[in-house]
Amino acid sequence: MTELAVLSLHSSPLAQPGTGDSGGMNVYVRELAAALAQAGVETSVFVRRWADDLPAEVSVEPGFRVVHIEAGPTDLPKEALADTVEAFTDGVASHLAHRPVDVIHANYWLSGAAGHRLKHRLDLPLVSTFHTLARVKAETGDPEPSRRVDAESEVIGCSDVILANSVEEVAQLERLYGADPSRIEIVPPGVEHAFFSPGDRRGARDALGLGDHPVLLFVGRIQPLKGLSVAVGALAALGRPDAELVVVGGPSGAEGEAELARVVAQADRLGVTDRIRFVPAQPHHLLSTYYRAADVVLVPSRSESFGLVALEAAACGVPVVATAVGGLRTLVDHGRTGLLVHRREPEAFASAVAQVLHDPAWAAALGAAAAERARGFTWSTAAARLRRVYGDLATRAPLDCAV
């Protein structure tokens, strides 16, 4: 049986997605670890202790445990976490000395930096998933510190396998980081179809207290990258006084609170405040009710390596209108499962939403095609592919590189 150490320094699978810095990566780590355990891979997820009352270990289910590592004060902002990498690395190494593993799988650049150190200290193969890339974010107006860029370059150069969510991410890794294509594996995330599947819209709206009017839905953390301001602008530009925008999620990151304040002021300025419903972050499995209640889901992100919200909405049979960036370009089949918007402007999004609302029969066809396409994305498939990757790496010497 393969023993796996998953590193997720800043993002715990036990945290509530949509709050603080918790989001799609939390879902990814939790669902993938559970699927790996069910596939026979003994999986330990190592997370920096982020609250004082957390136990040393949490057994989530057979074969899947979360280990909390002491690495700096629990209340550190994400921007300060780079300084905890050494302590986190030492803490994980201490655990692995007593319970050796065959492979390390790091998530995000912070964990990648720790994984790179552990790879050389323990002579173990390293698998890396980046989720977002600094140089991609810089191209779309969200520059990151050079420290992160340098760390990503080093980790990419020394990972035995680099996991990409889509062909678009493969191209970004090669173009921006010079990644060796022979070491890149495309393993897209999955969706839990037991929760996310088509359902009765009227029943979902009754449960949420929504009427028969058009409902636009935004799910995600409130930060500039995710583009809630574009969704609010689209609601105003739509010209449908009966339309409502439901926003599920909370402020995230250093700019989260300020972004929320800007959006609230924007809504007031545009005269749509009374047509926006802000909903706190919800337990992940409850999001399906919000998706099913919507006529259309908006994903106006500046960049997305994949876009779990778009996949979850599709699995629920709801058309998605998304920015034509990153993994969204391969996830959303334009004109068949949803619509891609090439100009990240409220008017462009409003025009796409209007097309969906204008033709209910076409909207239903989009939703049906989206649900059919989403059936091909499962966590068990991702786990099966990774089990083979891990097994192969465990039988050969790790890649040598200059540390």
NUZAMI-394672 format. One record per atom (N, C-alpha, C): residue in one letter; x, y, z. Coordinates in steps of 0.05 Angstrom, whole numbers, plus 5000, padded with zeros to 4 digits. Layout:
<nodes>
AXYZ
...
</nodes>
This chain:
<nodes>
M501749765000
M500050005000
M501850255000
T501150444982
T502650694981
T502050865005
E504050975017
E503751175039
E504351445028
L502451635031
L502651895018
L502552125039
A504352315036
A504252565052
A503252785034
V500952895040
V499853125025
V500453375041
L501753565029
L502453815042
L500454035034
S499154155053
S497254375048
S497554585070
L499854715069
L500754885091
L498555095099
H497455225080
H495655455086
H492755395083
S491955165075
S489155115067
S488254845078
S486754845099
S485954595112
S483454475100
P483454215096
P481054085086
P478854085107
L479454165132
L477454175153
L476154455155
A477254655140
A476154925142
A473754965124
Q472155155130
Q469755225115
Q470455375089
P470055255066
P470655395041
P468955655039
G470255865028
G468856115024
G469256305047
T470756225067
T471356405089
T474356445091
G475256675099
G478156725101
G479556665074
D481656505076
D483056425052
D482256145043
S480056045053
S479055785046
S477355795021
G477855615002
G476355624977
G476555354963
G476955374936
G476955134920
G479154934928
M481455044937
M483654864944
M482954694968
N481454794987
N480454635010
N478854405000
V477054464982
V475254254971
V477054044956
Y478954144940
Y480653964925
Y482153774943
V483453874964
V485053714982
V483253514997
R480953605007
R479253435022
R478153205005
E476953274982
E475653074965
E477752884953
L480052984945
L482052814933
L483152624954
A483752724978
A484852554999
A482852335006
A480252405008
A478252195014
A478151984992
A478252074967
A478151884944
A480651714943
L482951824950
L485451674951
L485351464973
A484351534996
A484051345018
A482251115010
Q480051174996
Q478250964987
Q479450794966
A481450904951
A482850754930
A485250594942
G485650604968
G487750444980
G490350594984
V490350864982
V492751014987
V492551135015
E494251055033
E494151165060
E495151455060
T493351635066
T493851915061
T493852085087
S496052215092
S496252405114
S496552685103
V494752865110
V494753145101
V496053315123
F498253445117
F499653615136
F498853905132
V497854035153
V496854305152
V498054465175
R498754715170
R499654895191
R497354935211
R498054905237
R495954955257
R494855245254
W492255265250
W491055525244
W489055615265
A488755455286
A487055535309
A488155395334
D487955525357
D489155425381
D487855175392
D485355125385
D483954895397
D483954655379
L485654645359
L485654415341
L487254185353
P486253935351
P487753705361
P490253665343
A492153505354
A494553455338
A493853305312
E491953125314
E491152965290
E488152935290
V487052925266
V484152865262
V483952645242
S482652425251
S482052205232
S479452275218
V479552335192
V477252415177
V475552175169
E476951975160
E475751715152
E478051515150
P477451255149
P479551055147
P481451125124
G484051145131
G486051195111
G486551485105
F485151675118
F485351965113
F485452105140
R487652225146
R487952375171
R489152645165
V488552845182
V489653115180
V491553145204
V493953235199
V495953285220
V496553585221
H496253695245
H496753985249
H499554025258
I501054195243
I503854255249
I504154535261
E505654545283
E506254805295
E508154955278
A507355185268
A509155345250
A508255635252
G509055775272
G508356055276
G505656095290
P505056345297
P502556405310
P500156315292
T497956235305
T495656125291
T494256345274
D494456595282
D492856805269
D494356955247
L496456845236
L498056985216
L496357015190
P496557255177
P495257285151
P496757125130
K495457065108
K496656905087
K499257035077
E499357305077
E501657445066
E504157395083
A503857305108
A506157255125
A506956965127
L505556795113
L506056505116
L508656405104
A509756555086
A512256465074
A514456435095
D514256595116
D516256575138
D515956335155
T513756175151
T513355935168
T514155685153
V515155705129
V515755475113
V517855295126
E519955415137
E522055255150
E520955105174
A519455235191
A518355105214
A516354885206
F514754935186
F512954735176
F514454495165
T516554545150
T518254325139
T519354155161
D520454285182
D521554135204
D519453965218
G517054085222
G514953935235
G514053695220
V513753725194
V512953495177
V515153285177
A517653365175
A519953185175
A519953025201
S519353145224
S519253015249
S517152785249
H514852845238
H512752645236
H513552415218
L514752485195
L515452285176
L517752105185
A519252205205
A521452035216
A520251795231
H517851835242
H516551615256
H514551465239
R513551595218
R511751455200
R512451525171
P514351375160
P515451435133
P513251415112
V513651565090
V511851555067
V513451495042
D511951435021
D513251374995
D513451614977
V511551794979
V511352024961
V510352264976
I511252504968
I510252754978
I508652894955
H506252994962
H504553144943
H504053414955
A505253624943
A504953894954
A502954054938
N501354214953
N499354384941
N499854674946
Y500054834924
Y500555124925
Y503555174929
W504555414924
W507355464925
W508655444952
L507055514973
L508155505000
L508755215008
S506955035002
S507354745007
S509554644988
G509554754964
G511654664945
G514454724955
A514754964968
A517355034979
A518154835001
A516254765018
A516754565039
A517254295027
G515754215007
G516053964994
G518753934981
H519754154969
H522354154956
H524554094977
R524354215000
R526254165021
R526153875031
L523653775035
L523353505045
L524253295025
K523853354999
K524753174978
K527753114981
H529253324985
H532153284987
H533053185014
R531653265035
R532353175062
R531752885066
L529552785054
L528752515058
L528952335034
D529952445012
D530352294987
D527752174977
L525752334975
L523052244967
L522152384941
P520552254924
P519452384900
P517352594908
L517252804892
L515453024897
L513553064874
V510953074881
V508853144863
V507753414871
S507453594851
S506553864858
S504053944842
T502154064856
T499854194845
T499954484853
F499754674835
F500154954842
F497555104846
H495355014834
H492755144837
H492655414825
T494455594831
T494755844817
T497755894813
L498456044792
L501256104786
L501756404786
A503956484799
A504456774802
A504756914775
R506056794756
R506556924731
R503956944714
V502156754718
V499456774705
V497857004718
K497957024744
K496557234758
K497657514750
A500257524747
A501457784739
A500557874711
E500057684694
E499157744667
E496357854667
T494757794688
T491957884689
T491658104710
G493858224719
G493558464736
G493758404765
D494758174774
D495058104802
D497858024808
P499758204808
P502558134812
P503058014840
E504857824841
E505657694866
E508557754872
P509357714897
P512157774905
P514157604890
S516557704885
S518557554871
S519357304886
R519057304912
R519557074928
R517956834919
R515456884913
R513656674904
R514456584876
V515056764858
V515856694831
V518256524831
D520256594847
D522756434849
D522256164860
A520556144881
A519955884893
A518555704873
E516555814859
E515155654839
E517055544818
S518855714809
S520755624788
S522555394799
E523455424823
E525055214835
E523554944838
V521054964848
V519454724852
V518754594826
I518054754806
I517454644779
I519854504768
G522254614772
G524654494762
G525454234775
C524454194800
C525253964815
C523053764821
S520653814813
S518453624818
S518753384800
D518253144811
D518352904795
D515952894776
V513652994786
V511253024770
V509853284777
I509053434757
I507553674761
I504653624751
L502753664769
L499953614761
L498753874750
A497453844727
A495954074715
A493053994714
N491354194718
N488454154717
N487354144689
S488754254670
S487654284643
S489954324623
V489254294597
V491354344576
V492254634577
E490454814585
E491255094587
E493355134608
E493154994631
E495255024651
E497854894642
V497754684627
V500154564616
V501654774599
A500154914582
A501355114565
A502555344582
Q501255424603
Q502355634621
Q504855544634
L504955294644
L507355194657
L509755184638
E509255104613
E511355094594
E512255374585
R510355544579
R510955814568
R512255994589
L511155994613
L512056184633
L514256084652
Y514555814654
Y516455704673
Y518455514660
G518055454634
G519855264621
G519654984632
A517254904641
A516854644652
A517354424632
D518554204640
D518953974623
D516353834618
P515353834593
P512753714588
P512553414594
S514853274594
S514852994600
S514252934629
R514453144646
R513853104675
R511153234683
I509553314664
I506953434670
I504753224665
E503053184684
E500753004681
E498153174684
I496353144666
I493753284668
I491853104684
V491153194708
V489253054725
V487253254735
P485053284721
P483053494729
P481653414755
P480753614770
P479153554794
P476553414787
G475253334808
G472653204804
G470453364817
V468153244818
V465853364832
V464253124845
E463253174868
E461752964883
E458852964872
H458352774854
H455752774840
H453452684859
A454052574882
A451952504901
A450652764912
F452252984913
F451153234922
F450553424898
F452253434879
F451953624857
F450853474832
S448253504828
S446853374806
S444353544800
P443253514776
P440853674769
P438553614789
G436953814794
G434753784812
G432553984806
D430453984822
D428154154817
D428654444824
R428554624805
R429154904810
R427055024829
R424554964825
R422455074841
R422854994870
G423454744875
G423954644902
G426254784915
A428454824899
A430754964910
A430155254917
R428555384900
R427855664906
R426055684930
D424255494933
D422555494957
D424255474982
A426255294980
A427955255004
A429555505011
L430155664991
L431755904995
L430156164997
G427556144994
G425856374995
G426056554970
L426456434947
L426656584922
L424156544906
G423456754891
G421056734874
G421556644846
D419856724827
D420056624800
D421656814782
H422857024793
H424357214778
H427057094770
P428457224750
P431157124742
P433157144766
V434656924770
V436556914791
V439356874779
L441157064785
L443957034778
L445456954803
L447356784800
L448856684824
L451856724821
F453056814843
F455956844845
F456756684870
V458556494867
V459556334890
V462556364891
G463556444914
G466456464917
G467256674937
R469856684942
R470956874961
R470757154949
I470257354966
I470157624956
I472857744957
Q474157774934
Q476757894931
Q476957984902
P478658174895
P478758284868
P478958074846
L480657864851
L481157664831
L478557524822
K476657484840
K474257334833
K472157504818
G472357764819
G470657934801
G467757974809
L467157974835
L464458034843
L463458304832
S465258494830
S464458764820
S463458744791
V464558554776
V463558514748
V460758394749
A460258214767
A457558094769
A455558304777
V456258484796
V454458694804
V453958884781
G456058954767
G455659134743
G453959004722
A454258734719
A452658594699
A449658594706
L449058574732
L446358584741
L445058854734
A446559064738
A445559334731
A445259374701
A447259274686
A447159304657
A445159124643
L444158924657
L442258734645
L439658874638
G438959074653
G436459214647
G433959054654
R434158874673
R431958714682
R431358774712
P429558964717
P429059034745
P427958804762
D427158584749
D426158354765
D428358154771
A430858204761
A433058014765
A434358054792
E435257844804
E436657854830
E439357714828
L441357824842
L443957694844
L444257584872
V444857324874
V445357194899
V448357154901
V449557244923
V452457224927
V452957044951
V454256824947
V454856634968
V457956634973
G458756724996
G461556735003
G462256985020
G464656985030
G465457215047
G468057335038
P468857555051
P471357695044
P473757505048
S475757535031
S478157365033
S480657525027
G482757455042
G485357575037
G485557865047
A487857985042
A488458255052
A486558465041
E485458415017
E483758615004
E480758545006
G480158325020
G477458235021
G475358425032
E475958535055
E473958725068
E473758975051
A475959075040
A475859315024
A474359264998
E474659024987
E473258954962
E470258934968
L469458824990
L466658814997
L465459095000
A466959265013
A466059545016
A465759674989
R467659624971
R467459744944
R465059644929
V464459384931
V462159264918
V459559374928
V459459394955
V456959504967
V456559794958
A458659954956
A458460224947
A457660234917
Q458760054902
Q458160034873
Q455159964869
A454159774885
A451359694883
A449559934889
D450260084910
D448660314917
D448760524895
R451060564883
R451360764862
R449760684837
L449660434832
L448160334808
L445260284813
G444460314838
G441560284845
G440559994845
V442359804852
V441559524852
V441859394879
T442259554900
T442759444927
T440459264935
D438059334930
D435759174939
D435358924922
R437058884902
R436758644885
R439258464887
I440758504908
I443058334914
I442658214942
R442857954943
R442657804968
R445457694975
F446557784997
F449157685007
F448557455026
V449757225021
V449456985037
V452156895048
P452456855074
P455056765084
P455956495071
A458456445073
A459556195062
A457955955074
Q457355765057
Q455655535064
Q457355285065
P456455085082
P457754825080
P457654725051
H459854605042
H460154545014
H457754395002
H456854185016
H454754025005
H452054165002
L451754395016
L449254545014
L449254734990
L451554774977
L451554954954
L449854854931
S449454604929
S447854494907
S445054624906
T443954684929
T441254814929
T441355084916
Y443555234921
Y443855504908
Y444255474878
Y445855284870
Y446255244841
Y443655174827
R442154984839
R439654904826
R437555124824
A437755314843
A435855534844
A436455744822
A438855744811
A439755954793
A438955914764
D438556134750
D438156114721
D440956104707
V442856244720
V445556254708
V447556304730
V449956184728
V452056224748
V454256384734
L455056604748
L457156784737
L459856714750
V461856684733
V464656644742
V466456844728
P466457094737
P467957314724
P470757344734
S472157124739
S474857134751
S476857254731
R478957374742
R481157474726
R482857244716
S483157044733
S484656794725
S483556564741
E483656324729
E482856084742
E484355854730
S485755694746
S487155464735
S485155254727
F482855244740
F480755054732
F478055184735
G477055214760
G474455334764
G472455134775
L472755054801
L470954854812
L468054954813
V467655214817
V464955314818
V463555264791
A464955304769
A463855254743
A463154964739
L464854784750
L464354494747
L461954414764
E461754514789
E459554454806
E456954554795
A456954794784
A454454894772
A453654724748
A455654654731
A455054484708
A453854214717
A454954094738
A453953844748
A451053854758
C450254104766
C447554144775
C445654224751
G446854224727
G445254284703
G444554574700
V446354754708
V445855044706
V447955164687
P447055324667
P448955454649
P450855644664
V453355654655
V455355824667
V456256034647
V456456284656
V457556494640
V460156574654
A462456524640
A465056544653
A466956704635
T468956824648
T471156954634
T472756744618
A473556804594
A475056614577
A477956624586
V478556514609
V481256504619
V481856224631
G484456144630
G485355904643
G483755654637
G483255494659
G481755254655
G478855284648
L477755524653
L474955574645
L474655544615
R476755594599
R476555574570
R476155284561
T477155094577
T476754814569
T474354694584
L473654804607
L471454704622
L468754774611
V468555034602
V466055124590
V466255114560
D464454954548
D464254924519
D462455144509
H463655354497
H462055594490
H459755524471
G457355604478
G455055564462
G453755294465
R455055114480
R453954844484
R453354784513
T455154854532
T454654814560
T454455074576
G455255294563
G455155554576
G456355754556
L457155984566
L458156194549
L460756304561
L462756354544
L465256474552
L465256764543
V466156944560
V466257224555
V469157314552
H469857434530
H472557504525
H473257784535
R471257954539
R471658214551
R470658214579
R472358234598
R471558214626
R470358474636
E468058534624
E466658784629
E463758724636
P462458884653
P459658834660
P457858804637
E458158984617
E456358984594
E456558724578
A459058614576
A459458364561
A458158134576
F458458134602
F457157924618
F454057954617
A453158194618
A450258244617
A449058144591
S450558194569
S449658104543
S449457794542
A451457664553
A451357364553
A449057264571
V448757384594
V446557304611
V443857344598
A443557574584
A441057634570
A440357414550
Q442357314536
Q441957104516
Q440756854530
V441856784553
V440856544567
V437956594577
L437456824589
L434856884599
L432656904577
H433556994554
H431657044533
H430456794521
D431956574522
D431156324509
D431256094529
P429056054544
P429055844565
P429655564553
A428655504529
A429155244518
A432155204512
W433455404502
W436355394497
W437855374524
A436955524544
A438155514570
A438055234582
A435655104578
A435354824588
A437254634573
A437654684547
A439454514532
A442354554541
L443054804546
L445754864557
L446154714583
G444154734601
G444454604627
G444654294625
A443054174607
A443153884603
A445853804592
A446953954573
A449553884562
A451753924583
A451454124600
A453454174621
A453453944640
A451053854648
A450953624667
A452153374655
E451653334630
E452753094616
E455853114616
R456853344609
R459753374609
R460953344636
A459653444657
A460753434684
A460953154694
R459352964683
R459352694692
R462152564688
G463652674669
G466352564664
G468452654685
F467652824703
F469552924723
F468852804750
T470352614760
T469852484785
T472452474802
W472152484828
W474452464845
W475652184844
S473951984841
S474951704839
S476751664815
T476051794793
T477751784769
T480451924774
A480352154786
A482852304793
A484552134812
A483352004832
A484851844851
A486051604838
A484651474820
A485651244806
A488151314789
R488051544776
R490351624760
R492651694778
L492151824800
L494351904818
L495451664832
R493851464838
R494851224851
R496951094833
R496451094807
R498450984788
R500951154787
V500551424788
V502851604788
V504651564813
Y503351554836
Y504751514861
Y506251244861
G504851034852
G506050774852
G508450754834
D508350894811
D510650894793
D513051044806
L512451274818
L514551434831
L515851284854
A514351134868
A515350994892
A517350774884
T517350684859
T519150474851
T521650564837
R522050824834
R524450924821
R525651164836
A528251214830
A529651424845
A528451694839
P528251864859
P527252134854
P528952294835
L527752474821
L529152654802
L531252814817
D533652824805
D535852984818
D535753264807
C536253464823
C536253734814
C538053894832
A538754134824
A540354314840
A538454454860
V539054424885
V537354524906
V537554834907
</nodes>
